[in-house]
Amino acid sequence: MKRFGIVFMTVALLVAGGVSAQSVDEGLLNAVAYKPLPVGVSITVRPMDDSDENLILQKRIEGELKAQGYSVSGDGALILTFEPRDTVGAWSDAGRRSVLEFQYKSEEGIGGDNERLRLNLFDSAKGGVFNEGGAHGTSIVTASQYRIDATVDDRRNGERLWQAWATASRQQSDGATLTRSMVPVMVKNLGKTVRRQMFQLP
């Protein structure tokens, strides 16, 4: 029954985090504390994969842990595992003016392939020979989103103690810089339960 409660809380936070309004200058943090973190034990930071960017992010997390007073070592009793992710924003190109259109159709049993070159005289949306159309250029529908997932497990018994995820939409900076900027607020809330906490990005 206790395990069901933990799962329900995690799912509820995931759903709540997904529907929150989030501007390009803000991030969103959610976290679940399953058990209190042991006091006075060291932490090992471990990426899900050892890409160059993840190794840089690992150093960033380790530095922030030390700044918050935690002990960091390669064989700590606690293991903080992290994984950055990104979701490319949706976009639509509604401004491509089409004047000549090539059409190809295979008509088996009727006379073979059929090729046709079509002159587009007028199109209210895209435009044609006699008009420019009503839509112009590429329009961004949703911004790219970056996310860090992190967990803390007890190496001694394999228990999951804490789980968190922070998300932010892409600003002027690149994705790697944006991901690193989410580390301080995540480490600051290590071991705590957090529900839809908005935070300002630098």
Number of C-alpha atoms within 10 A of each C-alpha: 5 7 8 9 10 14 10 12 12 18 12 13 19 16 10 13 20 13 9 12 9 16 15 15 14 18 25 25 23 24 27 21 21 17 12 10 17 12 7 10 13 17 24 20 22 20 16 11 13 11 10 9 12 19 14 13 22 22 12 15 22 22 14 18 20 13 13 13 9 17 15 19 15 11 12 17 18 24 24 23 18 22 16 21 12 17 12 11 13 11 13 10 12 15 17 15 19 17 16 13 10 9 10 10 10 11 10 9 7 8 8 10 11 12 11 10 10 11 13 15 13 16 17 11 16 19 21 18 15 11 14 18 19 12 16 15 11 12 13 12 10 11 17 18 20 21 22 20 17 23 21 25 20 18 16 10 8 11 13 16 21 22 23 25 23 25 25 29 24 25 17 9 9 9 19 16 13 22 23 18 18 26 19 17 19 23 20 13 15 23 22 21 14 17 16 18 14 19 16 14 16 8
